[in-house]
Amino acid sequence: MSASDSAAQTAGSTPHPVVIEGALGEPWPAGARRDDGAVVIGGVDVRDLAAEHGTPAYVLDEDAFRARARAYRTAFAQAFEAIGSGVDVYYAGKAFLSVAVARWAREEGLRVDTASGGELETALRAGVPGAEIGLHGNNKSDAELHRALDEGVGRIIVDSMVEIDRLAAIVRERGDGPAPVMVRVTTGVHAGGHEYISTAHEDQKFGLSVAPRADGSSPALDALVDAVGRPELRLLGIHSHIGSQILDADGFRVAARVVLGLRADLAARAGALVDEVDLGGGYGIAYLPGEVPLDPARVAGDVATAVAGIATELGTPLPRFSIEPGRAIVGPAGVTLYTVGTVKPITVGTTDDGGTFVRTYVSVDGGMSDNIRPALYGAQYHVELANRVSDAAPVLVRVVGKHCESGDIVVHEAYLPGDVTAGDLLAVPATGAYGRSMASNYNMLPRPPVVAVSDGGTRVLVRRETLDDLFALDQG
């Protein structure tokens, strides 16, 4: 939007916002609605939620989470069954993981993918069997590897030749049977959003490149051959992950061709046709009204059709597949609730006709410590006045936090009623993924609670931190 367009809309040419009682639609959790002017999530009026639990607060709709988990499991199971293969769906815990959420995922038929010792411990405390857990990481510690072996973790995704050596040595030292491993490869497919969340191009820390050297070999193929020859390891298959916030199936199809070709090359070179291929995660969601999220049934069908054709071309039987959605399951199920504090109109320019271009800064009681993505990636979010409706003309706002940083932005640009004032509640949808999991205590702000809502009731999954919690770590 240009400054002149913004100025014109700020001056009042934009119609007043029309608030309709009833369902809110994307990007809100399924079933979210307005009732008596207030946003209602999981049957709970946010005014009641704020009164009971305070703000800021992460609100997680349990039914929406479970429904999305089922949708991915069902869509991929049906699509891959139709081509004569099978699929396992792992919930990518890095998006957000707590004991309750790991339990929900397993109850809906998902396995759990972890990326650290802490995430692994969370899944185990939720009762997820080790065999249904995967452990990722480009720099796993010896302690993490020992813990994974102790608990019989179903697959350890090795990320380098160094890790293959280290894991083999640990298994020898322990005198265990072979450790189940997948080798993570980088396919060269660049898909999704910001550069920092695209994970399959060559110049980054994850995996081993499939790109061939002059002699036709590659780091990925060499690692796979090496793993096949290690008695301490049992090579399950090949793992790839091409990025995040992907909104079409093209990248998955291209990556599948690369990985299945690598699988055939391994069979030709080492006589080992691995049983499993993991195509990773990165399934995109809607963050703003009007955006179209990736439909699980459509992407499952597209990918299944593609891999069946590729396997036929290669003359190899289909492996079993696995995928790792995280954001696509928990992201749309979450909303962050804030209370407005300072409201400050700022004149930021002039228009061609001599008018002023005003942006209103609306400060809330959280900020970059509870959602770093706008500052880190320039991520865009939607926001609405959540505790009431208003007939006031809309004004262009920037929703900002309370941190000592000019980049402390929650929503870069949005329209809110011009009478937004201290004490109002604002709700930011699609924050279930990466808000709490990337939260910090910057400026010594305690992290907000995670409150589950379902059938009109609330339950605290992760309690609000207190200053006492923070000072308990300070040894003086």
Phi, psi and omega in degrees: 000130179284164178297321181293321177298316180298320181296317180298318180291323178296326182289348172121006179286343177283133177300155175300145178298137179259114180259120183254127174297138179125196187300144182267331180075193180296143003263027183279161174301145177304131180094347177294144184206172169255137179218125183057033177086346184256151174288135179238126181235127181058029181081007183247125175291129185295337176295320177290322181296315179296322180295323183277320190246352181077176176225160353294156179211140170273126180250125184239118181278107184299317182295323178294318177301310183297319181297320180289324175298315178296322182297317179291316180299313184292314183299314183287323178299315181293317183294319183279331172298324182295337178257009177083024178235185177225169182211142171249136178254119177258128173284122181282099188295341181299334179297312169188130181222131168221172180300315181295317182294319176298322179293317177302314182301314181293321179297335178267011174089013179261152167270180184232128177261129181240155184233015179194170175296325179294317177294321177299315181295323179298313179298319180295319180292338176280355180090011177287124179297145180306323182297341181257018182240140170249148179239116177262180172134136180273352182212057181296140177280163175300321180298319179295319179293318177299317180298318179298318179291320178302321186266004178065039179305136189291332177202135174251119183271105183279145193241356183197164174296325179300317181291324176301315178298314183295315182294319178299320180294320179296317180297318178299316181297322181282337185073025181279170168289178184295142178277133179283123185229152163240149178258123178278130181238154174254121189272349185085359178275125182251108184226152173104210191267234185305150181307324184289343179249012173261124197238012183243359175283167192288324189270068177200174195277345189270140164073185181239134189288139174277344184303130184285147170278184181298329182274004178092348178276176179211158176303321181295313181294319178300318180295319179296315178298317179299316181297322178301323184275001182266118178293340181280349185238147172242107184284112179278320184173200187241137182241138173222155175211122192258352180155202186213156181056051180268132187245010170210170188271357187302313181298320179296321180295316180294316180297320179299321178298318180295314185290318178293327174294320177297321177300318178293322178296320178297319178298319181291323185274322187240000179071021182238114176260100188295154189273344189220146173229129177253126182261009172073201182233218180098013183292126190278159180231170174274130174255336184233152175304138181093341176286148182250115180287165176289126181276123184299322180294319182291313182292325178297314179296317180297315182291317179300315178299318181295313184291328177297316179294320180295316179298321178297315178300320182281344182072030180241147176292155179291138171277180166277146183247163171214154178225167187221067175287138175232290178307320184296339180264311187265334184304303182289348180277353186246146176224139174256132184251129181234160169251135180285140172245254181288136173240122189226106174288134181235127173280117187247002179174180177237156180263169181300331182266014176090001178283178180251147177255112186248133169242132180262122178271120180251112183267138180239174188273014174231225178141215187294343177286337178253348172208097183278348189297320177300322179284323186280317186244356190070025184297141182258137179228160175262155177214146175220149168295124194252344187260351182195170170254162183216145174265002181292148177299144180288148175234151177286126183233158165237120180272122185235162180264193186252014182276160181276061180211132176292337178275010181281079185243133176265312176226120186295315185208128179199170173247131174232159177303142184295346179262016177303136189212169179305136181097343175293155175258135172245141178240131178245111183278172177063036180249013182293334180259130170074355175290293180292324185289337177253010184292156181224178175251031181307139186060023178060036173274126174295146181284146183291164175280163169251117184246119177278140175237142179192133175051038176083003180243163179237152177212129181281119176271319177227119187286160176296136173289156176237167175298327176300321177301316182292317181287342175297337178271345184272114186273004171077000000 
